[in-house]
């Protein structure tokens, strides 16, 4: 029995250190031959370590640690208690940074996590997604994205996940992000190839779970599916008439754009008729601001102001959220998790609305709605006076 346990521990040790060496080697883009040459061993030895058939001589451990710039403990056991503690630190800190909108800090955190735990593919995807957010950020972030080669890094990270990761969730994240990057760079053939490999909507995990589960679990999954479907449909409605990269917005009149966005908000209202939108207060509010901008293009300042007041109401509701439970019958088994959603700017929703209002004041000059518009600005200024100013320039 003791001999059996000893052999099991040896096999576990070989598997752990071999997997770690492989992950670190791929992280740094190093071949087995190059690593072997640096250590003074044959590349067959490296291959045997990585396949769990043998383990490095103990005298090589310090050399390996220095070569990959990690601790010896990292080489010996990536699943020890210390690693669990580090993962907990990374997870909780990252969630806080996501909620706060601090893109630079969470990118730096995930850079560190990927270096320290190179076999944790969800950190790799977190980093890839954060790097891609720079493409749609403020002026300084967009410049850093371009000059820092972020697009190429995103692609390398995603391809690494697709090559080495078996977790379907992380692979789906990689496919989705890669498709987006390929489209933005005009590589439509590769984007289409990847998209064809993905599952269709009728056979995705959420739909299958809705069929398989029972009782409360089934109801919760089905409610989650309803909310996701509504959000997807509403988001697409807005994207069709607003996202320039879709190349469709110029084909719609102002009135048609208004109808698309109003229909998107009506979808949220249908599923959550009690007005407790939780996260979607944010989305509904942004849609009202878009509606205000469209009505101003029609010189309908009265309707534009009405939409801005509704945007203020939605922003205030989001900023004051404390109980994160949905309450409408169609979604009352669900709860909003603030840390699950991210943004690339810091500040509150009212802070963002106040920032956007500065662009609109000229439309109200010399009109009967000017005083009410200024009162709205003053209310928002008072609400966010303790916050750092929002900027997306």
C-alpha positions as CSV (number, residue, x, y, z in Angstrom):
1,X,0.0,0.0,0.0
2,X,2.8,2.4,1.0
3,X,4.7,1.6,-2.2
4,X,1.5,2.2,-4.3
5,X,1.0,5.6,-2.6
6,X,4.6,6.6,-3.2
7,X,4.3,5.7,-6.9
8,X,1.1,7.8,-7.1
9,X,2.8,10.8,-5.6
10,X,5.7,10.4,-8.0
11,X,3.3,10.3,-11.0
12,X,1.5,13.4,-9.7
13,X,4.8,15.2,-9.2
14,X,5.9,14.3,-12.7
15,X,2.6,15.4,-14.2
16,X,2.6,18.7,-12.3
17,X,6.2,19.8,-13.0
18,X,5.9,18.6,-16.6
19,X,2.7,20.5,-17.2
20,X,4.2,23.6,-15.6
21,X,7.3,23.4,-17.8
22,X,5.2,23.0,-20.9
23,X,3.0,26.0,-20.0
24,X,5.9,28.2,-19.2
25,X,7.7,27.2,-22.3
26,X,4.7,28.0,-24.5
27,X,4.1,31.2,-22.6
28,X,7.5,32.4,-23.6
29,X,7.4,31.0,-27.1
30,X,10.3,28.7,-26.6
31,X,10.8,25.4,-28.4
32,X,11.7,22.1,-26.6
33,X,15.0,22.2,-28.5
34,X,15.9,25.7,-27.3
35,X,15.0,24.9,-23.7
36,X,17.0,21.7,-23.9
37,X,20.0,23.5,-25.3
38,X,19.9,26.2,-22.5
39,X,19.8,23.5,-19.9
40,X,22.4,21.2,-21.4
41,X,20.0,18.2,-21.9
42,X,18.4,16.5,-24.9
43,X,15.1,17.7,-26.3
44,X,13.8,14.2,-25.8
45,X,14.4,14.7,-22.0
46,X,12.2,17.9,-22.1
47,X,9.6,16.0,-24.1
48,X,9.5,13.2,-21.5
49,X,9.1,15.8,-18.6
50,X,6.2,17.4,-20.4
51,X,4.5,14.1,-21.1
52,X,4.9,13.0,-17.4
53,X,7.2,10.1,-18.3
54,X,10.2,11.4,-16.3
55,X,11.1,14.4,-14.2
56,X,14.1,16.8,-14.2
57,X,17.1,16.1,-12.0
58,X,16.8,18.1,-8.8
59,X,19.9,20.1,-9.8
60,X,18.0,21.5,-12.8
61,X,15.1,22.9,-10.7
62,X,17.0,26.2,-9.8
63,X,18.1,26.6,-13.4
64,X,14.5,26.1,-14.7
65,X,13.2,28.6,-12.1
66,X,15.7,31.2,-13.1
67,X,15.2,30.5,-16.8
68,X,11.4,31.1,-16.6
69,X,11.7,33.7,-13.9
70,X,9.4,31.9,-11.5
71,X,9.9,30.4,-8.0
72,X,10.9,26.8,-7.4
73,X,7.5,26.3,-5.6
74,X,5.8,27.3,-8.9
75,X,7.6,24.5,-10.7
76,X,6.9,21.9,-8.1
77,X,3.2,22.4,-7.6
78,X,0.9,24.8,-9.3
79,X,-2.0,23.5,-7.3
80,X,-0.7,24.1,-3.8
81,X,-2.4,26.1,-1.1
82,X,-0.3,29.2,-2.0
83,X,-1.6,29.0,-5.5
84,X,-5.2,28.9,-4.2
85,X,-4.5,32.0,-2.1
86,X,-3.1,33.8,-5.1
87,X,-6.0,32.8,-7.3
88,X,-8.4,34.2,-4.6
89,X,-6.4,37.4,-4.5
90,X,-6.5,37.7,-8.3
91,X,-10.2,36.9,-8.6
92,X,-11.4,39.3,-5.9
93,X,-9.1,42.1,-6.9
94,X,-9.9,41.7,-10.6
95,X,-13.7,41.8,-9.8
96,X,-13.3,45.0,-7.9
97,X,-11.3,46.6,-10.7
98,X,-13.9,45.5,-13.3
99,X,-16.7,47.0,-11.3
100,X,-14.8,50.3,-10.8
101,X,-13.9,50.5,-14.5
102,X,-10.1,50.8,-13.8
103,X,-8.8,49.2,-17.0
104,X,-5.1,50.0,-16.5
105,X,-5.0,48.3,-13.0
106,X,-6.9,45.2,-14.1
107,X,-4.7,44.8,-17.2
108,X,-1.6,45.1,-15.0
109,X,-3.1,42.6,-12.5
110,X,-3.8,40.0,-15.3
111,X,-0.3,40.5,-16.8
112,X,1.0,39.5,-13.4
113,X,-1.5,36.6,-13.1
114,X,-0.5,35.2,-16.5
115,X,3.2,35.3,-15.6
116,X,2.7,33.7,-12.2
117,X,0.0,31.1,-13.2
118,X,0.5,30.5,-16.9
119,X,-1.7,27.5,-17.0
120,X,-4.8,29.4,-15.8
121,X,-6.5,30.1,-19.1
122,X,-9.2,32.3,-17.7
123,X,-6.6,34.8,-16.7
124,X,-5.2,34.7,-20.2
125,X,-8.7,35.5,-21.6
126,X,-9.2,38.2,-19.0
127,X,-6.0,39.8,-20.2
128,X,-6.9,39.4,-23.9
129,X,-10.4,41.0,-23.4
130,X,-8.9,43.8,-21.4
131,X,-6.3,44.6,-24.0
132,X,-9.0,44.7,-26.7
133,X,-11.0,47.1,-24.6
134,X,-8.3,49.7,-25.2
135,X,-9.4,49.8,-28.9
136,X,-12.7,51.4,-27.9
137,X,-11.4,53.5,-25.0
138,X,-10.4,57.1,-24.7
139,X,-7.7,58.7,-26.9
140,X,-4.8,57.7,-24.7
141,X,-6.0,54.1,-24.5
142,X,-6.6,53.9,-28.3
143,X,-3.0,55.2,-28.8
144,X,-1.6,52.7,-26.4
145,X,-3.6,49.9,-28.2
146,X,-2.1,50.9,-31.6
147,X,1.5,51.6,-30.5
148,X,1.7,48.8,-28.0
149,X,0.8,46.1,-30.5
150,X,-2.2,45.1,-28.4
151,X,-4.1,43.6,-31.3
152,X,-1.3,41.1,-32.1
153,X,-1.1,40.2,-28.4
154,X,-4.8,39.6,-28.2
155,X,-4.6,37.2,-31.2
156,X,-1.6,35.3,-29.7
157,X,-3.4,34.9,-26.4
158,X,-6.6,33.7,-28.0
159,X,-4.8,31.2,-30.3
160,X,-2.8,29.9,-27.3
161,X,-6.1,29.2,-25.5
162,X,-7.5,27.4,-28.6
163,X,-4.4,25.3,-28.9
164,X,-3.9,24.3,-25.3
165,X,-7.1,24.7,-23.4
166,X,-9.9,22.1,-23.1
167,X,-12.3,24.3,-21.1
168,X,-15.2,25.0,-23.4
169,X,-16.1,28.3,-21.8
170,X,-12.6,29.8,-22.3
171,X,-12.4,28.4,-25.8
172,X,-15.7,30.1,-26.6
173,X,-14.4,33.4,-25.2
174,X,-11.3,33.0,-27.4
175,X,-13.4,32.3,-30.5
176,X,-15.7,35.3,-29.9
177,X,-12.9,37.7,-29.3
178,X,-10.8,36.4,-32.2
179,X,-13.7,36.8,-34.6
180,X,-14.2,40.4,-33.4
181,X,-10.5,41.2,-33.9
182,X,-10.4,39.5,-37.3
183,X,-13.4,41.5,-38.5
184,X,-11.9,44.8,-37.2
185,X,-8.7,44.0,-39.2
186,X,-10.6,43.0,-42.3
187,X,-9.7,39.4,-42.1
188,X,-13.2,38.1,-42.9
189,X,-12.2,34.6,-44.2
190,X,-10.5,33.7,-40.9
191,X,-13.4,35.2,-38.9
192,X,-15.9,33.2,-40.9
193,X,-13.9,30.0,-40.5
194,X,-13.9,30.4,-36.7
195,X,-17.6,31.3,-36.6
196,X,-18.4,28.1,-38.6
197,X,-16.7,26.0,-35.9
198,X,-18.9,27.5,-33.1
199,X,-22.1,26.0,-31.9
200,X,-25.4,27.4,-33.2
201,X,-27.8,29.1,-30.7
202,X,-30.2,26.2,-30.5
203,X,-27.5,23.8,-29.3
204,X,-25.5,26.1,-26.9
205,X,-24.9,25.1,-23.3
206,X,-27.6,27.4,-21.8
207,X,-30.3,25.9,-24.0
208,X,-29.2,22.4,-23.3
209,X,-29.1,23.0,-19.5
210,X,-32.6,24.5,-19.7
211,X,-33.8,21.1,-21.2
212,X,-31.8,18.9,-18.8
213,X,-32.2,20.5,-15.3
214,X,-35.3,20.2,-13.2
215,X,-37.1,22.1,-10.4
216,X,-35.7,25.4,-9.2
217,X,-32.5,24.9,-11.2
218,X,-34.5,24.5,-14.4
219,X,-36.6,27.6,-13.7
220,X,-33.5,29.7,-12.9
221,X,-31.7,28.5,-16.0
222,X,-34.8,29.3,-18.2
223,X,-35.2,32.7,-16.7
224,X,-31.5,33.4,-17.3
225,X,-32.0,32.3,-20.9
226,X,-34.9,34.7,-21.3
227,X,-32.9,37.6,-20.0
228,X,-29.9,36.8,-22.1
229,X,-32.1,36.4,-25.2
230,X,-33.8,39.7,-24.6
231,X,-30.5,41.5,-24.0
232,X,-29.0,40.0,-27.1
233,X,-32.0,41.1,-29.2
234,X,-32.1,44.6,-27.7
235,X,-28.3,45.0,-28.1
236,X,-28.5,44.0,-31.8
237,X,-31.3,46.5,-32.4
238,X,-29.2,49.3,-31.2
239,X,-26.0,48.1,-32.9
240,X,-27.8,47.9,-36.3
241,X,-28.5,51.6,-36.3
242,X,-25.6,53.0,-34.2
243,X,-22.4,50.9,-34.7
244,X,-20.5,52.3,-37.6
245,X,-18.4,49.2,-38.0
246,X,-21.5,47.3,-38.9
247,X,-21.8,49.6,-42.0
248,X,-25.6,49.7,-41.7
249,X,-26.5,52.9,-39.9
250,X,-26.4,55.2,-42.9
251,X,-29.3,53.2,-44.5
252,X,-31.8,54.2,-41.8
253,X,-33.7,57.4,-41.3
254,X,-33.7,59.2,-38.0
255,X,-37.3,58.0,-37.3
256,X,-36.3,54.4,-38.1
257,X,-33.4,54.7,-35.7
258,X,-35.7,56.0,-33.0
259,X,-38.0,53.1,-33.5
260,X,-35.2,50.5,-33.3
261,X,-34.0,52.0,-30.0
262,X,-37.4,52.4,-28.5
263,X,-38.1,48.8,-29.4
264,X,-34.9,47.7,-27.6
265,X,-36.1,49.5,-24.4
266,X,-39.5,48.0,-24.7
267,X,-38.0,44.5,-24.7
268,X,-36.5,45.3,-21.3
269,X,-39.8,46.8,-20.1
270,X,-41.7,43.7,-21.2
271,X,-39.5,41.3,-19.2
272,X,-39.1,43.6,-16.2
273,X,-42.4,45.6,-16.1
274,X,-41.8,46.6,-12.5
275,X,-39.0,48.8,-13.5
276,X,-36.4,47.0,-11.5
277,X,-33.8,46.6,-14.3
278,X,-30.7,46.1,-12.1
279,X,-27.8,46.1,-14.5
280,X,-30.0,47.1,-17.4
281,X,-30.8,50.5,-15.8
282,X,-27.5,51.3,-17.3
283,X,-28.4,50.1,-20.8
284,X,-31.8,51.6,-20.8
285,X,-30.4,54.9,-19.7
286,X,-27.8,54.9,-22.4
287,X,-30.6,54.2,-24.9
288,X,-32.6,57.2,-23.7
289,X,-29.5,59.4,-24.2
290,X,-29.2,58.0,-27.8
291,X,-32.9,58.8,-28.3
292,X,-32.3,62.4,-27.0
293,X,-29.5,62.9,-29.5
294,X,-31.7,61.7,-32.4
295,X,-34.6,63.9,-31.3
296,X,-32.2,66.9,-31.3
297,X,-31.3,66.1,-34.8
298,X,-35.0,66.5,-35.6
299,X,-35.0,69.7,-33.6
300,X,-37.6,68.2,-31.2
301,X,-36.1,69.6,-28.0
302,X,-39.1,68.9,-25.9
303,X,-38.9,65.1,-26.6
304,X,-35.1,65.2,-26.3
305,X,-35.4,66.7,-22.9
306,X,-37.9,64.1,-21.8
307,X,-35.5,61.3,-22.9
308,X,-32.7,63.0,-21.0
309,X,-34.8,63.1,-17.8
310,X,-35.5,59.4,-18.3
311,X,-31.8,58.8,-18.8
312,X,-31.1,60.7,-15.5
313,X,-33.7,58.5,-13.7
314,X,-32.1,55.3,-15.0
315,X,-28.5,56.5,-14.2
316,X,-29.6,57.4,-10.6
317,X,-31.3,54.0,-10.2
318,X,-28.1,52.2,-11.3
319,X,-25.8,54.2,-9.1
320,X,-28.0,53.6,-6.0
321,X,-28.4,49.8,-6.4
322,X,-28.0,48.0,-3.1
323,X,-30.2,45.0,-3.4
324,X,-29.2,43.2,-6.6
325,X,-32.2,40.8,-6.9
326,X,-34.5,41.0,-9.8
327,X,-38.2,41.1,-8.8
328,X,-40.3,40.8,-11.9
329,X,-42.0,37.4,-12.3
330,X,-40.1,36.4,-15.4
331,X,-36.7,37.0,-13.8
332,X,-37.3,36.7,-10.0
333,X,-34.9,33.8,-9.6
334,X,-31.9,35.9,-10.8
335,X,-29.5,38.3,-9.2
336,X,-27.3,41.0,-10.8
337,X,-23.6,40.4,-10.1
338,X,-21.8,43.8,-10.5
339,X,-18.4,42.2,-10.7
340,X,-19.4,40.2,-13.7
341,X,-19.7,43.3,-15.9
342,X,-16.9,45.5,-16.9
343,X,-16.3,49.0,-18.3
344,X,-13.2,50.8,-19.5
345,X,-13.9,54.2,-17.8
346,X,-14.0,55.2,-14.2
347,X,-16.9,57.0,-12.5
348,X,-20.7,56.6,-12.0
349,X,-23.5,56.5,-14.6
350,X,-24.6,60.0,-13.6
351,X,-21.0,61.1,-14.1
352,X,-21.0,59.7,-17.6
353,X,-24.4,61.3,-18.4
354,X,-23.1,64.7,-17.1
355,X,-20.1,64.3,-19.3
356,X,-22.2,63.7,-22.3
357,X,-24.6,66.6,-21.6
358,X,-21.7,69.0,-22.2
359,X,-21.9,68.0,-25.8
360,X,-25.6,68.8,-26.1
361,X,-26.0,72.2,-24.4
362,X,-25.7,74.1,-27.7
363,X,-28.8,72.4,-29.0
364,X,-30.9,74.1,-26.3
365,X,-29.5,77.6,-26.5
366,X,-32.2,80.2,-26.9
367,X,-35.0,77.7,-26.4
368,X,-37.8,77.3,-23.9
369,X,-36.2,74.1,-22.7
370,X,-32.8,75.7,-21.8
371,X,-33.6,76.4,-18.2
372,X,-34.8,72.8,-17.5
373,X,-31.7,71.4,-19.3
374,X,-29.4,73.5,-17.1
375,X,-31.3,72.4,-14.0
376,X,-30.6,68.8,-15.1
377,X,-26.9,69.6,-15.5
378,X,-26.8,71.2,-12.1
379,X,-28.5,68.2,-10.4
380,X,-26.0,65.8,-12.0
381,X,-23.1,68.1,-11.2
382,X,-24.1,68.1,-7.5
383,X,-24.5,64.3,-7.5
384,X,-21.0,63.6,-8.9
385,X,-19.1,66.5,-7.3
386,X,-17.0,64.1,-5.2
387,X,-16.1,61.9,-8.1
388,X,-13.2,62.3,-10.5
389,X,-14.5,63.6,-13.8
390,X,-15.4,61.1,-16.5
391,X,-13.6,61.4,-19.8
392,X,-13.5,59.2,-22.9
393,X,-11.5,61.5,-25.1
